[in-house]
Amino acid sequence: MTALTIAVLLLGVAFAMSGGWILHSSGRRRRVGLSVVLVGLLLAASVAAGLGSTSTLAESLWLTASMIAFPVVIFLFPDGRVGGQTGGVVFALIVSTGALAVVYPAEFGRSGVSGLVLYVLLLSWAWWRYDHSDDQDRQALLWLALAAGGGGLIGGVAVFLADNTAGVVVLVLAGSSVPVALAIGVTRPEVADIRALIVSVVVYAVTAIVLVSVFVGSASTIELLLGRSPSIGATAVIAMVCAGGFHPTRVVLRGVVDRLLFGDRPDPLEAASRVGESIADDPVHALRALREALLLPYAALVREDQVVASSGTATTETSRMSLRLGGREVGSLLVALRPGELRLPRQDEDVLRIVAPALAQTLHARALSEQLHESRAGVIAAVEDERRRLRRDLHDGLGPTLTGVAYTADAARNHVRTDPAAAEALLAELRGDTSHAIAEIRRVVEGLRPPALDELGLVGALDQRTNNLRAADGRNLDVHIQALSPMPPLPAAVEVAAYRIVTEALTNVARHADSPTASVRLSVTATDLVIDVRDSGRGGGPWTAGVGLSSMRERVEQMGGRFEASADRGGHVLASLPLAPRAPAVPMR
């Protein structure tokens, strides 16, 4: 086998493997995968039939692969659809042009006539596809353009510099990038920022061509002026100047190439408007719009060193902007620099500053949504715990008592006529069991809502509860309650929560504060009931959260209120309960 047939065989293997990967990873685009596999099989069959010799079969297989099967792959790429009536006409032209090359190889195949027509048809079709595709398919088409353009450039240079056979071999091997690009475009077009990659490749290629031209032109000018080739020292100086000018030339060419390939970048207001239109519950859409507007490889929202949402492929060179809301930092915006950039251009920074408030609001909304989800889960768990407690109390406490009442009543009935004294004793026992059941019912009911709230109101119930409250040393705790008289009507849930919070806070004072007095102040605003409990104990810094403090905080936060507790100058508990239902709020620190 010659070098050319080996290169064709390797190309066929690349097509077959890429087609298999497409079929494995993207079953919904089977047409593309099958077409790519067919190209690989036809190339391998042409080698087996004796490609490069005088075999007519080998030439027919090669022309079928290159003039029919491969153009069909390009036509179907990336979604496998024909594209309506227009696509049907183009498909028929592609197949008929390729068929002419296979049937009449001398007139249409070897002469290049069919190849030229196919090139124009496919280029026009790819352009039309790009204009009528969504973002994902556009990325796929750009992957194909990068592979075809890069492979063609390498092969063209090789054909120009090397002998005919070696150049063709390099061209065929460079074509192996095409099936790889087909597989990436169908399965994972977002694996890298293809726009930035194309710009980088083109910039590097153009920079290299410019500097090589400068080097050759300088050397030729010196030789023309001096009549002899430049010395080694002069050549080294020219090479050093070209090497030193590589980075500045690349930076200048990047902006030019960027505009030539993708047009002028929008002004800050236009770019910010595009990002603002994409901001929704999912910030990924806004980040994608930001990357597309500024041609950035990567953008992400970060909160507490954790990536909340991202778009693109992360790189090592990044720029970070703080996102603030109401004077408080809620996170940061992280963007990756384009290859070769040391910092973001001023115009891009202007765009980021314009969209930063909206992104900060989105990030804060995401945090509140997560807190709301956690709070709802806590409420559901609390409700289930309360149901289990009621079931346990009724089953283990009231249930056996009532069962005993029923059995005792049956026994008393059996002894009424035969043994009145025994029946009387059983009825007395029945009376005691009934009293115990009534007490158990009262205990269960008070666990749900203290009856004193309905009988005396919130202030009266608290006053009754605190009358006999004693400190750890046995002294009476003097509690002063200050509230409006009469208190305005409060929602039932607010009353219960306020009662539990105040009683728990006063219990903590009695147990831990070493204070003879405590004060409770209840004030009602237009939106909240504010609870302020203080004592005159020793204090000593922030309290360690125990069961009492934790239960008070949970009650307040479940209702969407705010809570704080401290012991700097005596104990102090401050809670704010909304009078109307409100989403759980961020706890006060």
PLY file of the C-alpha trace (Angstrom):
ply
format ascii 1.0
element vertex 589
property float x
property float y
property float z
element edge 588
property int vertex1
property int vertex2
end_header
0.00 0.00 0.00
1.17 3.49 -0.82
1.21 6.46 1.52
-1.87 7.84 -0.23
-3.94 4.67 0.22
-2.92 4.47 3.89
-4.02 8.09 4.36
-7.37 7.37 2.65
-7.83 4.29 4.82
-7.18 6.30 7.98
-9.64 8.91 6.77
-12.24 6.18 6.24
-11.64 4.84 9.77
-12.08 8.39 11.17
-15.41 8.76 9.36
-16.64 5.34 10.48
-15.70 5.93 14.12
-17.22 9.41 14.15
-20.43 8.12 12.58
-20.62 5.37 15.18
-20.17 7.90 17.96
-22.98 10.04 16.52
-25.29 7.01 16.38
-24.39 6.09 19.96
-24.75 9.56 21.46
-27.47 11.19 19.38
-30.02 8.67 18.19
-32.44 11.39 17.10
-30.02 12.38 14.31
-29.49 8.91 12.89
-29.47 10.14 9.29
-26.29 12.10 9.88
-24.62 9.24 11.73
-25.51 6.66 9.09
-24.31 8.95 6.28
-20.97 9.51 8.04
-20.51 5.76 8.56
-21.33 5.18 4.87
-18.58 7.60 3.81
-16.07 5.70 5.96
-17.12 2.33 4.54
-16.92 3.57 0.93
-13.43 5.01 1.52
-12.24 1.76 3.08
-13.82 -0.24 0.22
-12.05 1.92 -2.37
-8.71 1.15 -0.72
-9.54 -2.56 -0.65
-10.48 -2.43 -4.35
-7.07 -1.03 -5.25
-7.30 2.75 -5.06
-4.37 4.36 -6.85
-4.19 1.64 -9.46
-6.11 1.32 -12.73
-9.08 -0.32 -11.00
-12.35 1.14 -12.28
-14.22 -0.18 -9.21
-11.84 1.58 -6.83
-12.26 4.87 -8.69
-16.06 4.49 -8.67
-16.09 3.83 -4.92
-13.82 6.82 -4.30
-16.01 9.11 -6.42
-19.18 7.79 -4.75
-17.72 8.57 -1.34
-16.34 11.99 -2.22
-18.94 13.20 -4.74
-22.19 11.74 -3.35
-21.95 10.37 0.21
-19.80 13.15 1.69
-21.84 16.00 0.10
-24.98 14.32 1.46
-23.40 14.36 4.94
-22.69 18.09 4.65
-26.23 18.64 3.33
-27.89 16.79 6.25
-25.61 18.19 8.94
-26.34 18.90 11.74
-29.99 17.91 12.36
-30.56 15.39 9.56
-33.50 17.28 8.07
-33.89 17.99 4.37
-35.24 21.51 4.89
-38.55 21.66 3.03
-39.04 22.22 -0.69
-35.90 24.33 -1.08
-33.84 21.65 0.59
-35.36 18.99 -1.65
-34.27 20.89 -4.78
-30.73 21.38 -3.44
-30.53 17.70 -2.42
-31.55 16.60 -5.92
-28.92 18.88 -7.49
-26.20 17.53 -5.17
-27.02 13.88 -5.84
-27.36 14.37 -9.63
-24.08 16.32 -9.82
-22.29 13.58 -7.88
-23.87 10.87 -9.99
-22.55 12.51 -13.16
-19.03 12.34 -11.70
-19.44 8.64 -10.92
-21.00 7.70 -14.27
-18.72 9.94 -16.38
-15.50 10.16 -14.35
-13.37 11.54 -17.15
-15.72 14.37 -18.09
-17.05 15.35 -14.64
-15.00 13.54 -11.98
-11.30 13.95 -12.74
-11.82 17.26 -14.51
-13.14 18.86 -11.31
-16.34 20.16 -12.87
-18.62 18.27 -10.46
-16.39 19.15 -7.53
-16.64 22.87 -8.29
-20.43 22.72 -8.65
-20.76 20.74 -5.42
-18.52 23.21 -3.61
-20.74 26.14 -4.64
-23.96 24.25 -3.81
-22.78 23.11 -0.37
-21.32 26.48 0.55
-24.58 28.22 -0.38
-26.64 25.62 1.47
-24.48 25.88 4.62
-24.85 29.66 4.55
-28.63 29.33 4.23
-28.71 26.77 7.05
-26.73 29.07 9.32
-29.16 31.94 8.78
-32.21 29.73 9.50
-30.90 27.66 12.45
-31.04 28.04 16.19
-27.98 28.75 18.33
-27.07 25.10 18.90
-27.14 24.21 15.19
-25.18 27.35 14.38
-22.47 26.23 16.79
-22.41 22.84 15.05
-22.03 24.48 11.62
-19.18 26.62 12.97
-17.40 23.46 14.14
-17.65 22.11 10.59
-16.43 25.42 9.14
-13.43 25.41 11.49
-12.44 21.86 10.58
-12.96 22.34 6.84
-11.17 25.69 6.76
-8.31 24.60 9.02
-7.82 21.28 7.26
-8.00 22.92 3.85
-5.46 25.56 4.88
-2.99 22.96 6.19
-3.46 20.77 3.13
-3.12 23.72 0.77
0.14 24.84 2.36
1.42 21.26 2.19
0.53 20.94 -1.49
2.24 24.28 -2.16
5.45 23.50 -0.26
5.87 19.74 -0.79
5.81 17.52 -3.85
2.47 16.57 -5.30
2.08 13.15 -3.63
3.21 14.26 -0.16
1.00 17.32 -0.32
-2.05 15.24 -1.24
-1.30 12.83 1.62
-1.15 15.71 4.10
-4.36 17.14 2.65
-6.16 13.81 3.08
-4.90 13.39 6.66
-5.87 16.97 7.49
-9.35 16.09 6.27
-9.64 13.73 9.26
-10.56 16.78 11.34
-13.85 16.99 9.43
-15.43 13.76 10.80
-14.26 14.72 14.28
-15.95 18.13 13.88
-19.10 16.40 12.63
-19.25 14.25 15.76
-18.64 17.22 18.08
-21.17 19.38 16.24
-23.93 16.77 16.57
-23.23 15.50 20.09
-21.59 18.34 22.06
-21.39 21.63 20.14
-21.17 23.57 23.42
-18.02 21.75 24.61
-16.05 24.92 23.81
-16.82 28.46 22.70
-16.52 27.83 18.97
-16.77 31.51 18.03
-13.83 32.45 20.22
-11.96 29.38 18.94
-12.49 30.36 15.30
-11.35 33.90 16.01
-8.23 32.60 17.76
-7.36 30.15 14.96
-7.86 32.76 12.26
-5.90 35.36 14.23
-2.98 32.99 14.81
-2.99 31.93 11.14
-3.15 35.48 9.81
-0.52 36.65 12.30
1.80 33.84 11.24
1.28 34.63 7.56
1.89 38.35 8.15
5.09 37.77 10.15
6.42 35.16 7.72
5.74 37.61 4.89
7.57 40.34 6.82
10.50 38.03 7.45
10.75 36.86 3.83
10.18 40.37 2.52
12.87 41.86 4.79
15.38 39.18 3.85
14.62 39.63 0.14
14.94 43.42 0.40
18.35 43.13 2.07
19.50 40.69 -0.58
18.23 43.01 -3.33
20.00 46.05 -1.85
23.31 44.35 -0.97
23.43 41.90 -3.81
23.96 38.97 -1.47
22.01 36.96 1.11
21.78 38.55 4.58
24.21 37.29 7.17
23.26 35.02 10.02
23.29 37.96 12.42
20.99 40.04 10.20
18.64 37.08 9.79
18.58 36.58 13.57
17.75 40.27 14.12
14.87 40.07 11.62
13.60 36.91 13.34
13.79 38.59 16.76
11.85 41.61 15.51
9.18 39.34 14.03
8.96 37.33 17.26
8.65 40.50 19.33
5.91 41.77 17.07
3.88 38.56 17.32
1.78 39.53 20.33
1.04 43.16 19.32
0.15 42.02 15.81
-2.18 39.34 17.18
-3.94 41.82 19.47
-4.51 44.25 16.61
-5.66 41.54 14.21
-8.04 40.03 16.79
-10.37 43.02 16.70
-10.24 43.16 12.91
-10.92 39.42 12.48
-13.65 39.55 15.13
-15.52 42.21 13.16
-14.95 40.55 9.77
-16.26 37.15 10.93
-19.08 38.13 13.26
-19.74 41.79 12.58
-19.42 44.77 14.89
-19.97 44.01 18.53
-23.10 45.78 19.82
-22.73 48.93 21.87
-23.12 48.59 25.66
-26.79 49.60 25.74
-27.73 47.16 22.97
-25.79 44.30 24.59
-27.29 45.08 28.01
-30.75 45.15 26.45
-30.23 41.69 24.97
-29.12 40.36 28.34
-32.02 42.04 30.13
-34.54 40.43 27.79
-33.10 37.00 28.66
-33.19 37.38 32.45
-35.81 35.06 33.90
-36.07 32.54 36.73
-33.14 30.66 35.20
-30.07 32.95 35.00
-28.36 30.59 32.52
-30.29 32.27 29.69
-28.96 35.68 30.71
-25.40 34.37 30.97
-25.66 32.79 27.52
-26.94 36.06 26.06
-24.07 37.90 27.77
-21.49 35.53 26.27
-22.99 35.84 22.81
-23.11 39.63 23.00
-19.49 39.95 24.14
-18.08 36.76 22.56
-16.85 35.52 25.94
-15.76 31.91 26.48
-17.42 31.60 29.90
-19.69 33.45 32.33
-20.91 32.37 35.76
-22.78 33.65 38.81
-20.97 32.83 42.05
-22.33 32.96 45.61
-20.20 32.06 48.64
-17.52 30.54 46.36
-20.10 28.22 44.81
-21.11 28.47 41.13
-24.88 29.02 41.04
-25.25 29.14 37.24
-22.82 29.11 34.33
-22.60 29.13 30.56
-19.68 28.15 28.34
-16.36 26.49 29.14
-14.26 27.80 32.04
-10.69 29.00 31.42
-7.84 29.98 33.71
-7.84 33.72 32.87
-10.92 35.33 34.41
-12.29 38.65 35.57
-14.64 39.02 38.56
-17.20 41.75 39.27
-18.99 42.11 42.62
-22.81 42.05 42.52
-24.39 44.28 45.16
-28.01 44.81 46.13
-28.98 47.53 48.58
-25.38 48.05 49.64
-24.94 44.35 50.41
-22.89 41.94 48.31
-25.04 39.05 47.13
-22.46 37.35 44.92
-20.21 37.99 41.96
-20.14 37.71 38.18
-17.22 35.70 36.83
-16.31 35.97 33.13
-13.44 34.34 31.25
-11.13 36.46 29.16
-10.72 35.74 25.49
-7.48 34.00 24.50
-4.63 36.49 24.47
-6.39 39.15 26.55
-4.92 40.36 29.84
-8.05 42.26 30.94
-11.54 43.04 29.73
-11.86 45.94 27.29
-13.52 49.05 28.72
-16.54 48.59 26.46
-17.15 45.11 27.87
-16.78 46.39 31.44
-19.46 49.00 30.66
-21.83 46.23 29.60
-21.14 44.27 32.79
-21.76 47.32 34.95
-25.11 47.93 33.24
-26.37 44.35 33.65
-24.88 43.84 37.15
-27.95 45.13 39.10
-30.32 42.84 37.19
-28.02 39.86 37.69
-27.70 40.72 41.39
-31.50 40.76 41.67
-31.66 37.39 39.90
-29.04 35.93 42.21
-30.84 37.26 45.29
-34.15 35.88 44.00
-32.52 32.48 43.53
-31.25 32.58 47.14
-34.72 33.53 48.44
-36.28 30.76 46.38
-33.90 28.21 47.91
-34.65 29.52 51.40
-38.38 29.34 50.70
-38.02 25.75 49.53
-36.11 24.84 52.69
-38.67 26.64 54.84
-41.57 24.85 53.19
-39.82 21.55 53.75
-39.40 22.50 57.40
-43.09 23.43 57.70
-44.17 20.15 56.15
-41.87 18.25 58.51
-43.25 20.20 61.49
-46.83 19.43 60.46
-46.03 15.74 60.12
-44.29 15.75 63.51
-47.36 17.40 65.05
-49.63 14.78 63.48
-47.46 11.99 64.81
-47.50 13.59 68.27
-51.30 13.81 68.23
-51.60 10.23 67.07
-49.23 9.08 69.80
-51.03 11.08 72.48
-54.45 9.84 71.43
-53.33 6.24 70.94
-51.09 5.89 73.99
-52.92 8.20 76.42
-56.58 8.71 75.65
-57.12 5.41 73.83
-56.33 3.05 76.75
-58.25 5.31 79.16
-61.42 5.20 77.07
-61.04 1.46 76.57
-60.85 1.07 80.34
-63.97 3.22 80.72
-65.86 0.96 78.34
-64.77 -2.24 80.15
-65.54 -0.75 83.58
-69.02 0.33 82.41
-69.72 -3.22 81.18
-68.55 -4.68 84.51
-70.68 -2.23 86.51
-73.75 -3.13 84.46
-73.18 -6.81 85.14
-73.07 -6.21 88.94
-75.99 -3.76 89.28
-78.53 -6.43 90.32
-76.31 -9.11 91.83
-73.77 -7.00 93.73
-74.76 -3.33 94.07
-71.74 -2.53 96.26
-69.31 -3.80 93.63
-71.19 -1.90 90.95
-70.93 1.29 93.04
-67.16 0.79 93.40
-66.83 0.24 89.66
-68.82 3.41 88.97
-66.50 5.38 91.25
-63.53 3.98 89.33
-65.34 4.85 86.11
-65.70 8.44 87.37
-61.95 8.66 87.99
-61.10 7.25 84.55
-63.49 9.71 82.95
-61.86 12.63 84.78
-58.47 11.39 83.64
-59.71 11.23 80.02
-61.06 14.80 80.28
-57.70 16.00 81.59
-55.91 14.20 78.78
-58.21 15.81 76.21
-57.53 19.23 77.74
-53.79 18.57 77.56
-54.00 17.63 73.88
-56.20 20.64 73.08
-53.88 23.00 74.92
-51.01 21.63 72.88
-52.85 22.78 69.75
-54.10 26.15 71.06
-54.17 27.25 74.69
-57.84 27.73 75.72
-56.82 30.82 77.68
-56.25 32.65 74.39
-59.94 32.32 73.53
-61.12 32.99 77.08
-58.80 35.84 78.13
-57.07 37.06 74.96
-53.32 37.17 74.36
-52.43 39.61 77.17
-54.71 37.90 79.72
-53.40 34.44 78.78
-49.79 35.61 79.20
-50.63 37.28 82.51
-52.26 34.07 83.79
-49.33 31.97 82.58
-46.74 34.17 84.30
-48.53 34.63 87.66
-46.87 31.62 89.26
-43.60 31.64 87.28
-40.61 31.15 89.59
-36.87 31.51 89.10
-34.41 28.67 89.67
-33.88 29.72 93.33
-37.62 29.62 94.07
-38.30 33.36 93.99
-41.34 34.66 92.12
-40.40 36.19 88.77
-41.93 39.66 88.52
-43.16 40.03 84.92
-44.44 43.36 83.61
-46.50 43.14 80.40
-46.96 46.32 78.37
-49.48 46.24 75.53
-52.33 48.19 73.96
-55.61 47.97 75.83
-57.56 46.56 74.26
-55.32 44.66 71.86
-56.53 44.79 68.24
-57.77 41.48 66.81
-54.88 39.27 65.74
-54.79 36.25 63.40
-55.06 32.97 65.31
-51.65 31.76 64.12
-50.01 35.01 65.26
-51.62 34.74 68.69
-50.43 31.18 69.21
-46.91 31.96 67.98
-46.68 35.07 70.19
-47.92 33.13 73.23
-45.39 30.33 72.69
-42.50 32.73 72.05
-43.18 34.88 75.12
-43.68 31.89 77.44
-40.52 30.23 76.13
-38.52 33.46 76.52
-39.78 33.95 80.10
-39.02 30.31 80.89
-35.44 30.93 79.74
-35.28 34.01 81.99
-36.52 32.00 84.97
-34.05 29.19 84.39
-30.89 30.95 83.27
-30.96 34.73 83.71
-30.64 35.09 87.53
-32.97 38.07 87.19
-35.85 38.93 89.58
-37.75 40.87 86.93
-38.64 40.65 83.26
-40.58 42.87 80.90
-42.73 42.00 77.90
-43.70 44.65 75.38
-46.25 43.87 72.66
-46.68 46.49 69.93
-48.73 46.31 66.75
-47.70 48.13 63.58
-49.51 48.30 60.28
-47.87 45.04 59.18
-46.38 43.25 62.22
-46.76 42.25 65.84
-43.47 43.11 67.56
-42.49 41.15 70.69
-39.78 42.55 72.97
-38.79 40.50 76.05
-36.04 41.79 78.38
-34.57 40.90 81.77
-32.04 42.48 84.13
-29.69 39.50 84.44
-25.91 39.52 84.27
-25.67 39.14 80.51
-22.35 38.08 79.08
-22.41 38.07 75.31
-24.37 36.16 72.66
-26.37 33.16 73.80
-25.59 29.67 72.65
-28.60 28.46 70.70
-30.35 25.70 72.64
-33.72 24.02 72.21
-35.63 27.07 73.50
-33.94 29.64 71.28
-34.06 27.31 68.26
-37.80 26.67 68.69
-38.51 30.42 68.98
-36.43 31.19 65.89
-38.13 28.43 63.88
-41.62 29.66 64.84
-40.78 33.19 63.74
-39.08 32.23 60.46
-41.87 29.80 59.51
-44.26 32.76 59.56
-41.89 34.92 57.51
-40.88 37.11 60.45
-37.55 38.18 61.93
-35.88 37.10 65.15
-32.84 38.06 67.19
-31.60 37.26 70.69
-28.68 38.53 72.75
-27.47 38.84 76.35
-25.09 41.79 76.26
-26.84 43.87 78.98
-29.34 41.38 80.27
-31.31 39.02 78.11
-33.11 40.43 75.09
-35.43 38.65 72.68
-36.88 40.60 69.75
-39.34 39.00 67.32
-41.44 40.44 64.54
-44.46 38.44 63.31
-46.24 39.54 60.12
-49.98 40.02 60.48
-50.50 38.82 56.88
-48.92 35.68 55.38
-45.43 36.39 54.06
-42.68 34.34 52.43
-40.02 33.20 54.93
-37.46 35.97 55.39
-33.71 35.97 55.84
-33.01 35.62 59.58
-31.73 38.71 61.40
-28.15 38.27 62.55
0 1
1 2
2 3
3 4
4 5
5 6
6 7
7 8
8 9
9 10
10 11
11 12
12 13
13 14
14 15
15 16
16 17
17 18
18 19
19 20
20 21
21 22
22 23
23 24
24 25
25 26
26 27
27 28
28 29
29 30
30 31
31 32
32 33
33 34
34 35
35 36
36 37
37 38
38 39
39 40
40 41
41 42
42 43
43 44
44 45
45 46
46 47
47 48
48 49
49 50
50 51
51 52
52 53
53 54
54 55
55 56
56 57
57 58
58 59
59 60
60 61
61 62
62 63
63 64
64 65
65 66
66 67
67 68
68 69
69 70
70 71
71 72
72 73
73 74
74 75
75 76
76 77
77 78
78 79
79 80
80 81
81 82
82 83
83 84
84 85
85 86
86 87
87 88
88 89
89 90
90 91
91 92
92 93
93 94
94 95
95 96
96 97
97 98
98 99
99 100
100 101
101 102
102 103
103 104
104 105
105 106
106 107
107 108
108 109
109 110
110 111
111 112
112 113
113 114
114 115
115 116
116 117
117 118
118 119
119 120
120 121
121 122
122 123
123 124
124 125
125 126
126 127
127 128
128 129
129 130
130 131
131 132
132 133
133 134
134 135
135 136
136 137
137 138
138 139
139 140
140 141
141 142
142 143
143 144
144 145
145 146
146 147
147 148
148 149
149 150
150 151
151 152
152 153
153 154
154 155
155 156
156 157
157 158
158 159
159 160
160 161
161 162
162 163
163 164
164 165
165 166
166 167
167 168
168 169
169 170
170 171
171 172
172 173
173 174
174 175
175 176
176 177
177 178
178 179
179 180
180 181
181 182
182 183
183 184
184 185
185 186
186 187
187 188
188 189
189 190
190 191
191 192
192 193
193 194
194 195
195 196
196 197
197 198
198 199
199 200
200 201
201 202
202 203
203 204
204 205
205 206
206 207
207 208
208 209
209 210
210 211
211 212
212 213
213 214
214 215
215 216
216 217
217 218
218 219
219 220
220 221
221 222
222 223
223 224
224 225
225 226
226 227
227 228
228 229
229 230
230 231
231 232
232 233
233 234
234 235
235 236
236 237
237 238
238 239
239 240
240 241
241 242
242 243
243 244
244 245
245 246
246 247
247 248
248 249
249 250
250 251
251 252
252 253
253 254
254 255
255 256
256 257
257 258
258 259
259 260
260 261
261 262
262 263
263 264
264 265
265 266
266 267
267 268
268 269
269 270
270 271
271 272
272 273
273 274
274 275
275 276
276 277
277 278
278 279
279 280
280 281
281 282
282 283
283 284
284 285
285 286
286 287
287 288
288 289
289 290
290 291
291 292
292 293
293 294
294 295
295 296
296 297
297 298
298 299
299 300
300 301
301 302
302 303
303 304
304 305
305 306
306 307
307 308
308 309
309 310
310 311
311 312
312 313
313 314
314 315
315 316
316 317
317 318
318 319
319 320
320 321
321 322
322 323
323 324
324 325
325 326
326 327
327 328
328 329
329 330
330 331
331 332
332 333
333 334
334 335
335 336
336 337
337 338
338 339
339 340
340 341
341 342
342 343
343 344
344 345
345 346
346 347
347 348
348 349
349 350
350 351
351 352
352 353
353 354
354 355
355 356
356 357
357 358
358 359
359 360
360 361
361 362
362 363
363 364
364 365
365 366
366 367
367 368
368 369
369 370
370 371
371 372
372 373
373 374
374 375
375 376
376 377
377 378
378 379
379 380
380 381
381 382
382 383
383 384
384 385
385 386
386 387
387 388
388 389
389 390
390 391
391 392
392 393
393 394
394 395
395 396
396 397
397 398
398 399
399 400
400 401
401 402
402 403
403 404
404 405
405 406
406 407
407 408
408 409
409 410
410 411
411 412
412 413
413 414
414 415
415 416
416 417
417 418
418 419
419 420
420 421
421 422
422 423
423 424
424 425
425 426
426 427
427 428
428 429
429 430
430 431
431 432
432 433
433 434
434 435
435 436
436 437
437 438
438 439
439 440
440 441
441 442
442 443
443 444
444 445
445 446
446 447
447 448
448 449
449 450
450 451
451 452
452 453
453 454
454 455
455 456
456 457
457 458
458 459
459 460
460 461
461 462
462 463
463 464
464 465
465 466
466 467
467 468
468 469
469 470
470 471
471 472
472 473
473 474
474 475
475 476
476 477
477 478
478 479
479 480
480 481
481 482
482 483
483 484
484 485
485 486
486 487
487 488
488 489
489 490
490 491
491 492
492 493
493 494
494 495
495 496
496 497
497 498
498 499
499 500
500 501
501 502
502 503
503 504
504 505
505 506
506 507
507 508
508 509
509 510
510 511
511 512
512 513
513 514
514 515
515 516
516 517
517 518
518 519
519 520
520 521
521 522
522 523
523 524
524 525
525 526
526 527
527 528
528 529
529 530
530 531
531 532
532 533
533 534
534 535
535 536
536 537
537 538
538 539
539 540
540 541
541 542
542 543
543 544
544 545
545 546
546 547
547 548
548 549
549 550
550 551
551 552
552 553
553 554
554 555
555 556
556 557
557 558
558 559
559 560
560 561
561 562
562 563
563 564
564 565
565 566
566 567
567 568
568 569
569 570
570 571
571 572
572 573
573 574
574 575
575 576
576 577
577 578
578 579
579 580
580 581
581 582
582 583
583 584
584 585
585 586
586 587
587 588
